[in-house]
Amino acid sequence: MDNLVEIVENQSKVISIQSGVISDLFTLLAQYMSADELNSLPQVDSINEAAILASECM
């Protein structure tokens, strides 16, 4: 059972790190693209969908 808890904790850490990297990369990208250009990217739709899901869990 302890091993399962450790696995879940590690997965949570990985997801948290990835989330931070995605946020940092999006911020960097936003420095080089207009808001309209960013909004036209399908990846932004996915980011927005994830943000909605995250807000519903809180």
N, C-alpha and C positions, 0 to 999 in steps of 0.2 A: 504493500500500500504506500509506503514512504516513497518508493521509486516512482509511482504514478503521480504523487504530489510534486515530486521534483521535476518530472517531465512537464507537467502543466505549468509550474512556475517558470521553467525555462522557456516554454512556448510563449508564455505571457511576456517575458522579457524580450524575446525576439520580436514579437508583434509590436511592442512598445518602441523598440529601436527602429524598426522599419517605418512605423508611423512618423517618428521624428524626422527620419531621412526624407520621406515623401513630402512632409511639410516644408522642410528646408529647401528641397529641390523645386517645389512649386513656387516658393517665395523667390528663389533665384530666377526661375523662368519668368515670373511676373515682372521682373526688372527689365526684361528684353522684349516683352510682348504687350500689346494693348489689351485692355479688358475685353474688347470684342473678339480679338484673336484668341485669347484664353478661353472665352466662353464657347467658341466654336470647336474646341477640342473635345472629342468624346471622353477622354480621360477625366476632364473636369466634371462631366456628368457623373462618372463613377465616384469621384471624390465627394461630390455633393450628396450622392446617394448614401455613401458611407457615413457622412456627417449626420444625415437625417437619422439613420439607423442608430448611431452612437447616442444621439440626443434622446431618442426614444427609450434607451436603456437606463437613462439617468433619472 
